[in-house]
Amino acid sequence: MALPKTVKTIAASLAAVGITAASIACGTTAAYASPADPTLVDTDLGALQGSADNGVRSWLGVPYAAPPVDELRWAAPEPAEPWEGVRQATEFGNVCAQGAAPMPGIPSTDEDCLYLNVYAPEKNADDLPVMVWFHGGGNTYGAAEQYDPSRLVTEGDAVVVTVNYRQGLFGSMSHPALDEDGETTSGNYGLQDQQAAMRWVKDNAESFGGDAGNVTIFGESGGGYDVCAHLAAESSAGLFDKAIVQSAPCGSDWAPSREEAQARDIAIADSLCPEAEDVEACLRGLSPEQLNAATAGLFEVQPAVGGPVMPVATADAIASGDVNEVPVLIGINRDENQLMTAGVEMLTGHEMTDEEYAPALVDQFGADAEAIAAEYPLSDYDHPAKALAAVQTDADWAADTATTVDALAGQVPTYAYELSVSGTPYFTFAEAPAWEMDAFHMVDVAFLFDTTIFEDRSAEVEPLADLMVKSWTTFARTGDPDGRGRWHEAEGGCGFRQLTVEGARNVDFTAEHRLEFWESLNA
């Protein structure tokens, strides 16, 4: 893992190239022109001193925008201030404000949090593909520091940037009092942060050996949906050259409408500022703790449709062909909803029984429950929670992914995948369910990153990690996840590749997820 060095080690390395503490304090600029220290680089805002470990150079806690505090709370990000001399970049920046949650986040009350981290191969190189990661967490929880991309860097020979962006109500508050000059501007602040990070990457990639003309954005779950938004955003055009969407069907109804978001946030404002004559002033005066507490009563706070980044829903933009023309790699995990059925067990302490399967189908699907039970009989599964997860995955994830792939494939080079594996690592912060989980929602990040969120991978599944790292970085480099043409572009629901421990193979996604059955129910 690429970890920051101690102050003593940094001082020693600086001394080795003739850089004294006094010269740094005086803002000497000759220091970072020396090739003797490959962790010393120049950016458009000033010089950065990083560190190196296990074949990875890293620069942590790099500001890409001004702190969104005071009058900049709920405002588009402003440029960061340049600095004099050499800035130490060996510790992560503040985690964006967020409350505690059962899913992996890092509780924080810091609004000064618009920092990114850059990781590059230890050897000097030029024109490496650049990959910009937007973490998951429903745009409400999580932080860049939870994802160490060292394997993408060393095995994939890529520059990887991980980004903090505003979470929850700080990033997606949609209230008329926050709109500017009579225009709808509120609700997309986190997406605007990501755009600012992409502009920083375009301006500075070459300093780290990256190719500013070959930038891939990628994200999972909430971060994947953000990639969908940038695919459809005219204001994001030219900021990236390829896109990877993990467990985030762009064609689904994932972002609230402006009306839904405003109703939610007006109710929050009414509860927090019940007597306020100036609602905007009251909202801006609230403490981070108060806003975190308000967020805790919500499941997720996603960006709102409407506004400068997402003027229309991504599903509508894609269906109408109004997308940025870049290659796309998109897919899901085969057993996405096992996370949700396991989560119910984790939160309630109750293990689902066979007798509860049919009532659960009735609760969700009503009159279609009997037909669904016949299509997904309990006898096909080793646990009722896995049967219910299969139903929900096919209905809620696979169908929307196939629709998204069909729509994208007619417009841009589109490659589709399904992650298929058993014996996956589980979270480090929660007790695993009584039944073995498979390719559940979010577990794909355990195969791309080193992260304390998950237990270590077993030797049996390690080949899948190798395959994913190779496929993702090859796509970032060439626009083709295989590099040899064996991944065919998706057309008409075909072309899905199943990623397994045995390698990548073609899969009939329609049959695998019984999409014709679900289409018949909706006919």
N, C-alpha and C positions, 0 to 999 in steps of 0.2 A: 504493500500500500504506500502511496505517496504521502508521507506525513511531514509536517513542518519540523525543521531542525530547531534546536535550542538556540538561545541568544548567544551562548558561548561558541557554538559551532559556527553560527553566522559570522560572528566577529573574527573567528579564526580564518574563515574562507575569504573574508574581505581583506584581512591582513595579508593573505597569501598573494593577492593581486595588487597589493600596495594601496588599498583604500582604507584610510583611517577614519575613526569616528569623527575627528575634527573636520575632515574634508566633507563628510556627509552633512554634518551640522551646518557647514557653510554653503551647502548647495552646489558643490563642485560637480560639473557635468562631464568632465573628462573620464570619470570612473566608468561610466556605463558604455563607453565606446570600446572598451577592452574586450577582445575575444577570449581572454583567459578564464572568464567566469560565464558559462552559458546560462546561468540562472539570473543574470543581470541584463535586463532588456529595457528598451525605450518604447514608450507609448505616446499617443498624442496628448496625454495629460501629464506625463512625467515618467521618470525611471522607476522600475520595479525590481526589487531584490527578492527572488524566489528561493527555492531549495530543490534538492535532487535526492531521490531515494529509489532504489530498486529499478533503475532504468527509466524513471519518470521525473521530469522537471515539473514543478508545480508553482503557481502563483495564486495565492489564496486571498480572499477578501478584497478584491479589486473593485473600486467604485466605478459603476458605469452610468450613474445618474445622481443627481443631488438628493440628499435625504428628503423623503416625502413627508416632512413634518410641518407643523404650524400652518401657514397659508398654503403649503403644498400638499397637505392631506387632502385627498380627493381632488387632485389636479393631475394633469398630464405630467410625466416626469420631465424635469429640467436637466440641462447638462451638468455634469459633475465639475467641480472646481479643479483646475490643475494644481499641482504641488511643486514645491521647490526641492531640489536634490533627489535623493533616492528614497522611495517609500518601501518599507518592509512589507512583504506580501507572503508571510509564512503562517498566518492564522486566519481562520475563517471569519467572515464578517458576521454581523448580527443576524440572527434568524428573524424573519418577518413576524410581526405580531400575530399570535394565534393562541387559542385556548387549548386545554387538555382534551384529548379525544381517545376513544378506544383504538382507532387506527393510528398508524405511526406518524406522529407529528412531534414537534418540540415546543412545548409551551413557552411563549415569549410575550413581552410587552414592548418590544423594540419596534419603532416605526422607521428608524434610520437603518435600513436593511437592504438597499439596492446595491448588492455586491455580487460579483461572479467569481468563479474560480477557473483557471486555465491550466490544463495538463498537456504536456507535450513529450515526445520521446527524448531521452537524455542526449542522444546524439543530435548534433545540429543538422537540420534538413531544410529543404525549401519545397514549397508547393504541396504540402500535405493536405489531405482533405480535412475539413473542419466540421465537427459535429457539436451542435448546441442543444443541450438537454434541458427540457422543461419537466420538472418532477411532477408526480401524481399527488393525489390527496384531495381531489374534488375542488381544486382552487381555494381550499379552506385550511389545509394543514400540510405540513412537510417543509423540507428545506434542502437546498442543493448539497449541503455538507453530508447528507445521509448517503450519497451515491459517489463511490470512488471508482472512476473509470479506468483504472490502471491497465486492465487487460485490453480494453479497446485501444489504449495508447500504445502499449508494447507489442501486442500480438497483431493489432490492426494497423499499426503505423499511422495513427491519426492524431490530430489535435482535438481535444475535447474540452468544451466549455460548459460548466454547470451554473445555473442561474437562480438566484433568489428573486422572487417577485411578490408583490403584495397579495396577501391572502384574505379570504373571508370578506367581511364588510369593508375592510380597508382597500381591497382590490376591486370589489364589485358592488359597492353601495350605489343604488339607483334611486335618486330622490329628486323631485323637481327643484328643490331649494339648492341643489348642487349643480344644476345645469347652468351653462354660461351663455349670455347674450341671446337668450331666447331659443337656443339650439339644444338638442339632446346630446349632452356630452358625458353624463355620469354613467357609471356601471361597467366601464371597460378599462379601469386603471391598471389592473394586472396584465392585461393584454398589451397595453401601451408600454408597460415596463419591459415586457419581452421584446417589443419592437425596438426600444432604446438599447437593449442588450445586443440585438442583432446588428444595429447600426454600429455599436462599439466594436463588434467582431469584424464587420466589414472594414472598419477603419484601422484595426490593429492586428489582424490575423497574421500578417507577414512578419511582425516582430517575433512571433513564436514559431515560425516555420510553416505557417498555414497558408493556404491559397484562398485569398479573399473572394475569388471567383468560383469557389467550390465549397459552399456552406450548406450543410444538411441540418435541418431542425428535426428533433425527434422528441417524443414524449409519450407517457403512458397514462391511461385513465384520464384524470383531469388535465394533465399536461398534453395528452394525446388529443383531447378535444380542443385544446388551445391551438395545436398544430392545424386542426381542421379549420379553426377560425382564421388563421393566417393564410391557409390555402385559398380561402374565399375573400380575403381582405384586399381591396385595391391598395390600401395604405401600406400593406406588407410586401407589395410587389417589388422585386429587385433586392430584397433583404436576405433571401435564401434561394438556393438552387436545387434542392431536393428536400423531400419530406418523408418521415417515417411516423406512422400513426399506430400506436400499440393500444389495443383494447379500448377503442374509442370510435365506434361507427359514426362517421360524420353525418350520415343521413338520418340519424335518430333525433328525437326531440330532446336534446340534452340541455340547452340553454333556455332559461325562462323568457317569455315575451316581455316587452317593455311594461305592459300592463301588469303582468304577474309580479315582476321584480319591484315595480313601484308600489304596488299594494303591500307587498311584504315589508319594504323599507319605510313606507309611510307609517305602517303600524309600529315598527321599531322606534321610529322617531317620536311618535305619539306617546309611547311608553317611557322613553328616556327624557323627553323634553315636553311634558304635558302642558306646562304653563308658558312656554316660550313664545314671545312675540316675534323674535328673530330665530327661526328654526335653524337656518344655516349656521349662525353664530353658536347656537347651543350645541349642534352636532360637532362642530369643529372644536368646541371646548371640552367634549367628553374625554375621559381618560381611556387609554388602551384597555384597561381592565374592564371598564363598562362595556366597551364594544365587544371584547372577547366574551363577556357574559351573555350579551345579546346573541352572538353567533352560536353559543352553545345550545340554544333552543332550536337551532336549524340543523337539518341534515347536511346540506352543502350550500355554499353561496357561489353559484356559478356566474360568469359574466352574463349581462343582459343583452338580448337582441335589440338592435338599435344603438346608435352612437357611432363614434368615429372609426372603430375597428370592425364591428360586426353589424352593419346596417340592416342586414337580413339574416335569417336563420341559415346555418351552413347547409342544411338539407335543400333549401330553396335555391341557394347559390349554385350548388353542385348540379341540381336537376336542370337548371337553366343554362348550364355551361359557363357560368361566370366565375371561373377559378384561375388562379395563377398557374401558368403552364410550366410545371416542373414535374419530374418523375416522382412517383409516390410508391412507397412500400407500406402496406396496410394489412393488419390481421388481428386475430384474437387468440386467446387461449381456449383449448377445446372444452374445458370444464369451468368456465368463468364463474358461474353462480355457486360453485362449491364454497367460495369465500363467504357468500351471504348465508347459506344454510349452516355453515360452520360457525359463522358469527352469531347466529341466533342461539346456537347451543352454548357458545362461549359466554354470551351475555346473560342467558337465563339459567344455565346449568342443567338444562333439560335436553336429553337425547331424544330425537324424533323416533317415533314408533311406526310400525307398519300401519296401524289403525289410523294414524293421523295423516297418511298420504292422501287419501281420497278427499277428506274435508279441506285439506290445503289447496287441492286443485279447484274445488268448488269456490273457495274464498277468492282465488285469483281469476279463474276463467269462467265461472258461472255455468251456463248451460252447456259449454263445450267440455266440461270436466270429464264426463263419461267417455267421450271419444278420445280424449287425451290419455286417460288411464288405460284404455285399450291399446293405444299406440305405444305407450311407455309403461308396460306392465312391471310391477314390482319384482317379478321373477327374473327380469333382465339385469337387476342391480344387486349389489351385495349390501346395500343399506338404503332405507327410504330417503334419507337426506340426499344421497347421490342421485336417486331417481328424480326427486323434485328439482335438484340442481340441473339435471339434464334437460328437463322440460323448460325451465326458466332460461337456461343458456340458449337453447334453440329458438325460443320465442322472442327473447329480449336482446340477444346479442348476434346470433348467427344470421337471422333474417335481415336485420338492419345492416350488418356488414356486407352481405351479398348485394343488397340494394345499393350501398355506397360504392362497392367495387364496380358494379355494372355501370353506374352513372359516371364514375371517374374514368373507367376504361375507354369510354368513347371520346375522351377529351385529352388525356395525358397518358404517358407510359405508366402503367399501373401493375404492380406485382403484389400478389395476395398470399398470405400464409396462415397456417393454423399451428399453434404450438401444442404438441401432443406428447405427454410424458406422465409417468407415474413415479411414486417415490420421491416427490419433490420436497425441498426443504420447507420448514414451516417458520412462522414468526418466532423471534426470540423473546417477545414480550407477552406472549399469551400461551395458554395451554392448548395443545392440539386436540381436535375432537376425537371421539372414540373410534372413528373410521378413518381409513387411509385416504388422504386427499391426493388429487392428481394435478392437472394443469389449471389451477384455480386463478381467479383474478389477482393480478399484481405479481404473481410468482415469476413472470418473465424477467422482471428486473433483477432477480437473484441469479440469472444466467448471463446478464450483461455487465453487472456491477459487483464490486465487493461492497457489502453493506452490512451494518450491524442490525438491520431490520430483520434479516433472515438468518437461520442457522446455516452452517456450512453445507455446501453441496456434497453429496456422496460421490464416490468414485464411479458408481454406476451411471450417474447422470452427467458426469463431467463432459462427455463427448458432445452433449447438446449445447453446453456453454461454449465449447470451441466452435461449433457450427454457427451459433447465433452471432458471436463476436466476428467471425469471418464474414458472414452474410451481411451484417449491418455495415461493417467498414468497407466491404467491397462495393456495396450499393452507394455508400458515401463517396467512394473514389470514382466509380464508373457509371453509376445510374442503373446498374444491373446487379442484383444481390448474389448472383453466381459468378459473373464475369466471363462465363463461357457459353451463355445462351441456353442453359438447361432450364432456367426458370422462364417459362413463357409468360408474356404479358397476358394479364387476365382479360378475357373476352366473354361477355354473356354469362357470367357466373362460373366459367371454367378457369383453369389456370392456377387454382390454389395449390400451394405446396405445403405439405405437412412436415413440420420440423420435429424430428425424433432423435433419440440417442443413436439410432442406426444411420441417420443422415436425413437428407431432404428427399421427399418422394411426392409424386402426384397424389392428390386426394380428390374424390368426388364430394366436394363440400356440400352440394345440394342433398345428396343421399346421406352423408354423414350426419347432417343436422335436420333431416326430414323436412326440408323446406317446402316441398310440394304438399305435404300434409298441412303445414301451417297456412299455406296459400289457399288450400281448399276450405279451411275454417273461415278465412276472411273473404271468401268469394260471395 
